[in-house]
Amino acid sequence: MKEVFEVLNKRINENEASVLVTIIEMKGSTPGKAGFKMLVGENGRVAGTIGGGGVELHAINKSKELLKSNLGNLLETLVMKDTLSGSEPGNIELKHDNEIQINALCGGEVTLFYEVYKPAKIIYIFGAGHVGRAVARLAMQLNYFVSIYDNRKQILEELQPDLFNEKNLSELQTLPERSKNYLKLDIKGFAIILTHNHTNDLQVLEYIYKNYPEMNYVGMIGSKRKVKEGISYLKKKIGGTIDFKNLYSPIGIDIGGDSPDEIALSILAQIQAISNGKEVKHLRLNYDQI
């Protein structure tokens, strides 16, 4: 039991999807007992057991199904009988909405509760300066998984632990020459480029569009003039066929204000609006005209 919770805590801290399956009630003879727990990930059982056999196999497959769907927690009863004509042991048939009949000799009944832990939306912050820290603070309050990158060791060491889920010392200035696996980014995530100089910003931008062009959101700070220069540079460096539909630069929405906290609010409001399909006044340029 302790191992299951330890592994679950580790997976939550690492933003890994999981389902905690618990036997909450049993009747008659069953392979597992009330209170048995099993942790399942996208690739199968991770820790614990609910007794093995057809019940456990079904629970593993159901957990994978829940992780792939938008469904949440689930309560389900399995009735174990050996009277399913034409079925091999271990086969499962739907009886009605929350009761499933499974071919087994023990003849018991077990009720399972599936507790779904899905990954938080992930934000990659490139640059741990004043604006980066303000963005991280607000993103943590909004329950994003915050991953911070910087090439300054001292700056990273000074970060308060409540500002991030993970921090990474990375050679941002050499990113364009690095392989895709140097930074393993999730294309469903949100990349926010706020480094301490515009040259590094462009190097991060180039790396992303070379390796992760389908990123959900790419936002880069900068004045209109610098953004235009950067886009022109990138088109020449990578080619004119880049699709910038996911690029938001200058970053944020037009709410006014230029303090780190106000910029952070502008950026997170933009990400929230995009995530929720809302129309807002973006500060981004028309990159087709550059």
For each residue, the residues with C-beta under 8 A, 3 or more apart:
1: 4 5 35 37 48
2: 5 6
3: 6 7 47 48
4: 1 7 8 20 37 38 39 47 48
5: 1 2 8 9
6: 2 3 9 10
7: 3 4 10 11 39 46 47
8: 4 5 11 12 18 20 39 47 117
9: 5 6 12 13
10: 6 7 13 14
11: 7 8 14 16 17 18 39 41 46 117
12: 8 9 15 16 18 117
13: 9 10 165
14: 10 11
15: 12 119 120 122 145 165
16: 11 12 41 119
17: 11 41 42 67 117 118 119
18: 8 11 12 39 40 41 46 67 117
19: 39 40 41 63 66 67 114 115 116 117
20: 4 8 37 38 39 114 115 117
21: 37 38 39 40 50 59 63 112 113 114 115
22: 35 36 37 50 112 113 115
23: 26 30 32 33 34 35 36 37 50 51 110 111 112
24: 34 75 111 112 113
25: 34 110 111
26: 23 30 32 33 34 108 109 110 111
27: 30 108 109 110
28: 106 107 108 109
29: 106 107 108
30: 23 26 27 33 51 55 80 106 108 109 110
31: 50 51 52 53 55 56 106
32: 23 26 36 49 50 51 52 55 56 110
33: 23 26 30 36 51
34: 23 24 25 26
35: 1 22 23
36: 22 23 32 33 48 49 50 51
37: 1 4 20 21 22 23 48 50
38: 4 20 21 45 47 48 49 50 56 59 60
39: 4 7 8 11 18 19 20 21 45 46 47 48
40: 18 19 21 44 45 46 59 60 63 64
41: 11 16 17 18 19 44 45 46 67
42: 17 64 67 68
43:
44: 40 41 60 64
45: 38 39 40 41 48 49 56 60
46: 7 11 18 39 40 41
47: 3 4 7 8 38 39
48: 1 3 4 36 37 38 39 45
49: 32 36 38 45 52 56
50: 21 22 23 31 32 36 37 38 55 56 59 110 112
51: 23 30 31 32 33 36 55 56
52: 31 32 49 55 56
53: 31 56 57 90 104
54: 57 58 80 89 90 91 92 102 103 104
55: 30 31 32 50 51 52 58 59 78 80 102 104 110 112
56: 31 32 38 45 49 50 51 52 53 59 60
57: 53 54 60 61 90
58: 54 55 61 62 78 92 100 102
59: 21 38 40 50 55 56 62 63 112 114
60: 38 40 44 45 56 57 63 64
61: 57 58 64 65
62: 58 59 65 66 74 76 114
63: 19 21 40 59 60 66 67 114
64: 40 42 44 60 61 67 68
65: 61 62 68 69 71
66: 19 62 63 69 71 72 74 114 116
67: 17 18 19 41 42 63 64 116 118
68: 42 64 65
69: 65 66
70:
71: 65 66 74 116
72: 66 116
73: 113 114 115 116
74: 62 66 71 113 114 116
75: 24 98 111 112 113 114
76: 62 98 99 100 111 112 114
77: 98 99 100 109 110 111 112
78: 55 58 92 99 100 101 102 109 110 111 112
79: 95 99 100 101 102 109
80: 30 54 55 101 102 103 104 105 106 107 108 109 110
81: 84 101 102 103 104 107
82: 103 104 105 107
83:
84: 81 87 91 93 101 103
85:
86:
87: 84 91 93 103
88: 91 103
89: 54 103 104 105
90: 53 54 57 102 103 104
91: 54 84 87 88 102 103
92: 54 58 78 100 101 102 103
93: 84 87 100 101 102
94: 100 101
95: 79 99 100 101
96: 99
97:
98: 75 76 77
99: 76 77 78 79 95 96
100: 58 76 77 78 79 92 93 94 95
101: 78 79 80 81 84 92 93 94 95
102: 54 55 58 78 79 80 81 90 91 92 93
103: 54 80 81 82 84 87 88 89 90 91 92
104: 53 54 55 80 81 82 89 90 107
105: 80 82 89
106: 28 29 30 31 80
107: 28 29 80 81 82 104
108: 26 27 28 29 30 80
109: 26 27 28 30 77 78 79 80
110: 23 25 26 27 30 32 50 55 77 78 80
111: 23 24 25 26 75 76 77 78
112: 21 22 23 24 50 55 59 75 76 77 78
113: 21 22 24 73 74 75
114: 19 20 21 59 62 63 66 73 74 75 76
115: 19 20 21 22 73
116: 19 66 67 71 72 73 74
117: 8 11 12 17 18 19 20
118: 17 67
119: 15 16 17 122 145
120: 15 143 144 145
121: 144 145 188 189 190 275
122: 15 119 144 145 146 147 186 188 189 190
123: 135 136 139 144 145 146 147 189 190 192 271
124: 147 149 185 189 190 191 192
125: 128 132 135 136 139 146 147 148 149 192 194
126: 132 149 150 172 191 192 193 194 195 200 201 204
127: 131 132 149 150 193 194 195 196 200 201
128: 125 132 133 136 148 149 150 152 155 156 159 167
129: 132 133 155 194 195 196
130: 133 134 260
131: 127 134 135 194 221 260 263 264
132: 125 126 127 128 129 135 136 148 150 192 194
133: 128 129 130 136 137 159 163 260
134: 130 131 137 138 260 261 263 264
135: 123 125 131 132 138 139 192 194 263 264 267 268
136: 123 125 128 132 133 139 140 146 148 159 163 164
137: 133 134 140 141 162 163 264
138: 134 135 141 142 261 264 265 268
139: 123 125 135 136 142 144 146 268
140: 136 137 143 144 146 162 163 164 165
141: 137 138
142: 138 139 268 272
143: 120 140
144: 120 121 122 123 139 140 190
145: 15 119 120 121 122 123 165
146: 122 123 125 136 139 140 163 164 165 166
147: 122 123 124 125 164 165 166 167 168
148: 125 128 132 136 156 159 163 164 166 167 168
149: 124 125 126 127 128 167 168 170 172 183
150: 126 127 128 132 155 156 167 168 169 170 172 195
151: 169 170 171 172 173 200
152: 128 155 156 196
153: 156 157 169
154: 157 158
155: 128 129 150 152 158 159
156: 128 148 150 152 153 159 167 168 169
157: 153 154
158: 154 155
159: 128 133 136 148 155 156 163 164 167
160: 163
161: 164
162: 137 140
163: 133 136 137 140 146 148 159 160
164: 136 140 146 147 148 159 161 167
165: 13 15 140 145 146 147
166: 146 147 148
167: 128 147 148 149 150 156 159 164
168: 147 148 149 150 156 183
169: 150 151 153 156
170: 149 150 151 175 182 183
171: 151 174 175 178
172: 126 149 150 151 175 195 200 203 204
173: 151 199 200 203
174: 171 177 178 203
175: 170 171 172 178 182 183 203 204 206 207
176: 203 206 207 210 237
177: 174
178: 171 174 175 182 183 207
179: 182
180: 211 212
181: 184
182: 170 175 178 179
183: 149 168 170 175 178 207 211
184: 181
185: 124 189 191 208 211 212 215
186: 122 189
187: 212 214 215 216
188: 121 122 216
189: 121 122 123 124 185 186 215 216 217
190: 121 122 123 124 144 215 216 217 219 271
191: 124 126 185 204 208 212 215 217 218 219
192: 123 124 125 126 132 135 219 251 267
193: 126 127 201 204 205 218 219 220 221 251
194: 125 126 127 129 131 132 135 201 221 251
195: 126 127 129 150 172 200 201 204
196: 127 129 152 200
197: 200 201
198: 201 202 222 226 230
199: 173 202 203
200: 126 127 151 172 173 195 196 197 203 204
201: 126 127 193 194 195 197 198 204 205 220 221 222 230
202: 198 199 205 206 230 233 234
203: 172 173 174 175 176 199 200 206 207
204: 126 172 175 191 193 195 200 201 207 208 220
205: 193 201 202 208 209 218 220 230 234
206: 175 176 202 203 209 210 234 237 238
207: 175 176 178 183 203 204 210 211
208: 185 191 204 205 211 212 213 215 218
209: 205 206 212 213 218 234 238 242
210: 176 206 207 213 238
211: 180 183 185 207 208
212: 180 185 187 191 208 209 215
213: 208 209 210 242 243
214: 187 246
215: 185 187 189 190 191 208 212 218 246
216: 187 188 189 190 246
217: 189 190 191 246 248 271 274
218: 191 193 205 208 209 215 246 247 248 249
219: 190 191 192 193 247 248 249 251 252 267 270 271
220: 193 201 204 205 227 230 247 248 249 250 251
221: 131 193 194 201 249 250 251 263
222: 198 201 226 227 230 249 250 251
223: 226 227 250
224: 227 228 250 285
225: 228 229
226: 198 222 223 229 230
227: 220 222 223 224 230 231 249 250 285
228: 224 225 231 232 285 290
229: 225 226 232 233
230: 198 201 202 205 220 222 226 227 233 234 249
231: 227 228 234 235 244 249 285 287 290
232: 228 229 235 236 290
233: 202 229 230 236 237
234: 202 205 206 209 230 231 237 238 242
235: 231 232 238 239 240 242 290
236: 232 233
237: 176 206 233 234
238: 206 209 210 234 235 242
239: 235 242
240: 235
241:
242: 209 213 234 235 238 239
243: 213 246
244: 231 247 287
245:
246: 214 215 216 217 218 243
247: 218 219 220 244 284 287
248: 217 218 219 220 251 252 270 282 283 284
249: 218 219 220 221 222 227 230 231 284 285
250: 220 221 222 223 224 227 283 284 285
251: 192 193 194 219 220 221 222 248 263 266 267 270 283 284
252: 219 248 255 263 266 267 269 270 282 283
253: 266 269 270 273 280 281 282 283
254: 266 281 282 283
255: 252 262 265 266 269
256: 262
257: 262 263 265 266
258: 262 263
259: 262 263
260: 130 131 133 134 263 264
261: 134 138 264 265
262: 255 256 257 258 259 265 266
263: 131 134 135 221 251 252 257 258 259 260 266 267
264: 131 134 135 137 138 260 261 267 268
265: 138 255 257 261 262 268 269
266: 251 252 253 254 255 257 262 263 269 270 283
267: 135 192 219 251 252 263 264 270 271
268: 135 138 139 142 264 265 271 272
269: 252 253 255 265 266 272 273 280
270: 219 248 251 252 253 266 267 273 274 280 282
271: 123 190 217 219 267 268 274 275
272: 142 268 269 275 276 278
273: 253 269 270 276 278 279 280
274: 217 270 271 277 278
275: 121 271 272
276: 272 273
277: 274
278: 272 273 274
279: 273
280: 253 269 270 273
281: 253 254
282: 248 252 253 254 270
283: 248 250 251 252 253 254 266
284: 247 248 249 250 251
285: 224 227 228 231 249 250 289 290
286: 289 290
287: 231 244 247 290
288:
289: 285 286
290: 228 231 232 235 285 286 287
